[in-house]
């Protein structure tokens, strides 16, 4: 799911102009929060621009508005849970994220801000949308990703299955439609939702544009951006999808699929690769100093403390000694040494900062869900596909597969327990 966050951030950068209106009003209450008509109109305009970029005609206006509103409700519920859990995104971190988006678009932050406002998007609103995206990403890491476990037996079975099936290095780009089933759904609800999914499948088989059908019918987080999952290894897909695509060629649609969370349709957009050994991968030997944020240490205090330590390091301070004295991580006793790290071993923000460093270089203070860090890269090397590496890759693949399935189920539960009052039709 990591790439989903980047796609959502980038999509916000091309949001369309929202027509000004004389007055605003509430269109939905989500727990104790509200979604306004202005917010809804701005998001609808953004989705219309995304669909136009895919040469996809949007669904009927009322259908699109309802789909966008439902997506906003789910996002708002996740952001509320993040805040209630004590997860915060400070202005410094938000500014750093905005700079990364600008760099991805090959712009300075000032030029990027100009481009956003030129499209008619208020910069303050854009900033808050990005803050909410980061909150949603953080709550997913906390509530879903951090609770995934993979046993040695599962790794053994995975490696044996890959050897027999022979699709270890096949990569696919899928588009999907998912019609979510609430927990404890009645037989009548199930029949209605299955009919809805069957209607979507009939439209697709009749040649309707997939992005339009996804925007009209799908409850998946990526529904409003065409339903595409992006290129990824087969072994990282949910088991239901991985099993279904083995009999599908590029361009083909699956039959209606059923999982505990809903009804699914998938289409193979592209398929690459075949049976190969695991490639040579880069390892990084790194160490860090971690200052955790808690009731005693605020975010600004943690950052200031690391800035002071960075200055001492720049003037010849000993990294290992400072880590032993100040780091709040278990690695402190080893001078902050994290050992040899593979790609994917750390959270994305940490890995991105680490990968930008040269051997011997120390990062500026950077923030992750664990706190604020100073990172130093000691050395790098290439690692062949040893048995240990194969087991590690298998474990990571299983974690990603389980996380994708668990996130769908967690979202369904969150949506079911969220209080929502619709006011869209109120005058």
N, C-alpha and C positions, 0 to 999 in steps of 0.2 A: 504493500500500500504506500510506500514512501514516495513514489513518483506522483501519486494523486495530489499531494500537497503542492508540489511545484506546478503542476498543471493548473490547479485552482488559482494559485497566485498569479501566474502568467495570464490566465483568462481575464482576471480583474483589470489588467492593464489596458484592455481594449474595450472597456465598458462603453456603452453608447450613451448619447445625450438623453437625459430624462427631461421631458417637457415640464416647465414650471407650472404650478397650479396655485390658485388663490389661497387655499387652505388645506391643511393636512387632517387626517383622521386615522383612527385605529382600525385595522382590518382583521387583526387576530390578537388574542391574549394567550401568551405561552407561559404557564405557571404565573409568576408575578411580573412578567415582562410584556411588552407590547411590540407588535410589528405595525408600522404605519403605512398608509397608502403611498407616500412618497418613496419609502424604502422598497415597497413591492414594485412600483412602476420602474424604478431604477434597475432592479434586478431583472425584470421582464425585458427591458430594453437591452440589457447585457446579453441575455440568453438569445434574443432575436439576432443580435450581431454575431454571436458564436455560430448559430445555425446558418446564417447567411454565408459565413466564412467556409462552411462545409457544403455549400450549394444545396442546402436542405431547406425546403419550404417549412415554416413553422406550422404546428397544429392550429386548430381553431383557437381564436383568442381566449375564449373562456376556459378551454382545456389547458392552454399554456399557463394562464394566470393561476389556475388551481394547482398545477404541478409545481410552479415556482413557489407559491405560497407554502405548499407542503414541504418543499426542500428547505425553505427558510425556517420553518417551524422545527424541523429536525436539527438544523445547524444551531438554532438559538437554544434548543434544549441541551445540546452538547456544550455550548459555551457557558450556559448557566451552571451546569454540573462542574465544569472546570473551575469557575469562580467560587462556587460553594465548597470545592475541595481545596481551596487555598492556592490554586494555580494562577499566577499573575504573569502578564507580559508587560514589562516596563517600557517606557518610551525609548530608552537606549537600545533595547533589544529590537523593538519595532523599527527604529531607524536603521539598524543593521540589516534587518530583513528587507526593507525597502531598497537599500543600497544594492543588495544581492539581486533583487528583481531588476533594478535599473541596469546592472552590469550584464545580466542575462539578455537584456534587450539592447546591449551595446550603447548605453547612454550613461551620462552622469546623472546623479540624483536630481539636480536642478533641471536638466533637460527632460528627465522622465516626468517630473512634476508638471512641467509645462505641457507635455504631451497629454497627460491625463486630464488636466483642467481644460485643455483645448477641445477635448472630446465632450466637454460639458459636465464632467464629473467633479463634484466638490472634493477637494483634497482631504479635508477633514473626514468626510464619509469614507473615502477610499482607505485612509489609514485605519479606521475602525473596522472595516471589512477584513483587512489583512490581520489586524489584531485578533479578530474572531477566528480566522482560519488557523492562526498559530495556536490559539486556545483549544480548538477542536483537535488539532494534531496532538497536543500535549495530553489531553484527556484520553485520547485513544491509546497513547503509549502507556499511560498509567492504569487505565481500567481494563485494557485488553492485552496489549503486547507484553506487558511485564508479567502477566499471569500465565503465559503459555509455557508449558513444560514438554520436553521430548525425552523419552526414555531410551536407554541403550538398546532395548529390544526393538523399539520402533525404528531406530537407525539401522539395525541389522536387517529387518524386514524390508526397509526401503532400498538398501543397497542390493539385496537379493532380487527385488522386484525390478529395479532398473537394469540389472544385468540380464534378466530374462525378457523384459519387454523391449528394451533397446531404444528408449527415447530420452536418454539422460540429457542430451544437449540440443534437443529440438526446442526452438523458440517460436511462439505464436503471438499474433496480435488478434485479439478477439473483440467483438462487440457483443453486448448482451442486453437483454431486457429481463428485469426481475420484478415480479408482482408479489409484494410482501403479504404473508399470511399472519394476522395477529395471533398471539398466544390464546389458546382456548377458543379458537374460532368455532362457530356453530356450523353444522352441515350446510345451512343456507348460505352462510358467508363463504364457505369453501367453494360451493357451487358457483356463486357469483364471481369470485376471484378467478376460478379456473376458466369461466366463460370469458372474462376480460383478457386473460393470457392467451386463450385460443383465438380471440378476435385479433390480437396483435400478431400472432403467428400467421393467420390467414392474410392479413394485410402485407406482411413481409413476403410471403410466398406469392402474392399477387404483384410483387415488384415495387411496393412502396419503399421510400427511402428509409434506411434503418435509423438514422438520426431523428427523423420526424416521429417514427413509431416509438423510439425510446423516450423522447420528450413527452409524448402523449400518454404512454402507458407505464413506464418503468418507475419503480420506487427506489432504484439503486442510487447511491450518491453521485454517480457520473451520468445520470439520465439526461440532464439538461446540456451536457457537452457531447452528446452523440452516443453515449453508452460504450465507448471504446476503452478497453483496459490497458492498451499499449503493449508493446512487444515485451514478452517475459518468458522465461523458461517454463516448459510444461509442468515440471515438478514443483513449481511455485504456485500453480493454480489450485483452486479448491478441487477436491477429489472428483466432485460431480462433473466439473468442466473438463478436467484432465482425462477422465474416462470417456466422455462424450466425443471429444475431438479426434480420438484415434480412428474413428470411422468416417471423419469428415475431411473433404478436400477444401482447398482454398475457394472461398466464395459460397460454400454450402452452409445451409441452416440446419440446426438440430431439430429434433422433434421437441415437444413440450416436455421439459424436465421438472422433476419435483424434488425439493429438499425440505428439511424441517422448517426453513424460514420462508419458503415461497415457491412459486412457479418460475421457471427460467427458460429463456430461449437464447442460444448463442449462434454466432456466425463467425466463421474463420475468415479474417481479413487477409492475413499473410502467415505463411509458415516457412521457417528456415531451419537449416541444420539437419543433423542426423546423429548417429552413434559415433561419439568421439571420446577420447580421454579428457579428463578435466584439464583446462589450460593452466599454464604457468601463471601464478598470481603473485602480486607484490605483497610483501610484509613490511610493516613499519615497527621499529623498536622505539617506543616513546615512554615518556614519564610526564607526570602532571602534578600540579598543586590544586587541590579542590577546597573551596570555601563554600559550605552549604548555607542556604538562606533558611532561617527559622524564626521563631518568636523573639529570639535574642538578637540575631544578626539580620539586619534589613538588606534588601537588594543593593542599595547604594553603598552601604557599609562594606558588603562583601566585595563589590567591584573596586572600591577605594583601597581596600586592604591589598587586593591583588595588584592594583596599579603601583602601590608602594613597594611590593615585593618585586615587581617587574623592574622598577628603577634600581633596586639593589642588585638584581641579576645583571642589568646592563652595565653596572659599575664593578663587576667582578665577583658578585656573590655566588656562593655554592648552591646549586639547584637542589642537590640531594639533602643538604643540611637544612635548607629552608623548608623543603617538603616535610622532613621529619618533625620540624618545629611547628609548622602551621597548617599542614593539609588535614582535612577532615575525612580522608579516604583511608581504607584499609592498607593501601599501598604506601602510606606515609612511612611505615617502619622500614620499607625498602627504598627510601629516598624518592618515593613517588613512581618507581619503576613499574610499568604496566606489562613489560615483556614484549614479545613479538605479537603484533596485531594483524589480523587479516582484514580485508575490506568487509564491512558489515558487522564487525565485532563490537563497534561502538555506535552510539546514537548519531544520527546524521549531522547535527551541528558540530559535534566533536570531530567526526571524521573529516568533514569539509575543512575545518580549521587546520587539522593535523596534516592533511594532504597538501595544503598550500605552503607548508614550511620546508625549508631546506635542512639537511642534517646539521645539528648544532644550533639552529634558530629557535627562539622562544616566541610564542604567540603573544598578542595582546590579550587582555582578559576576555574570555568568551563565555557565553551562557548556554547551559543545557538544562534539561529537566532536573538534573542532580544538583545544580548550583553553578558557581562561577569557577572557571579553570584558567590556569596558565599551562600551556603544553610545550614540551620540548621534544623534537625528533632527534634521536641519537644516531640511527642508521637505518638503511633500507636494504632489502634483498629480495630476490625472486625465489619463490618456493615451488618446487615441482609437485606433481600430484601424488604425494606420498599416501599410504593408507590412512595416516592420521588426518591428512588434509581432506581426503575423500569422506571420512566420517564427519569432519567438521562441516563440509559443504552439504552433506546429507542432513545433518542436524539443522542447519540454517534453512534449507529448503522446506523441511517439515515444519519449522517454526513459522515461516511465511505462509505456508498452506493453512496451518491451523489458525493463524491470526486472521486471515481473510475470512474463513468460515465463522470464527468467533465474533468478529466485528459485525457481520451481518446479523447474527443472533442477538448481540448486545444492543445494536441499534433498534431492533424490533422491540426488545424489552423496554428500552428507554422511551421509545415513542408511545408504547402502550400505557406507561405510567405517567406520561406528561399530561398535565391539564391543559386543554386547548379550547378556547371559546372563539368561534368564527364570527366576525362582524363585517365580512366583505360586502354583504348585501344590505347592510344598514345604511340608511340615508341620513 
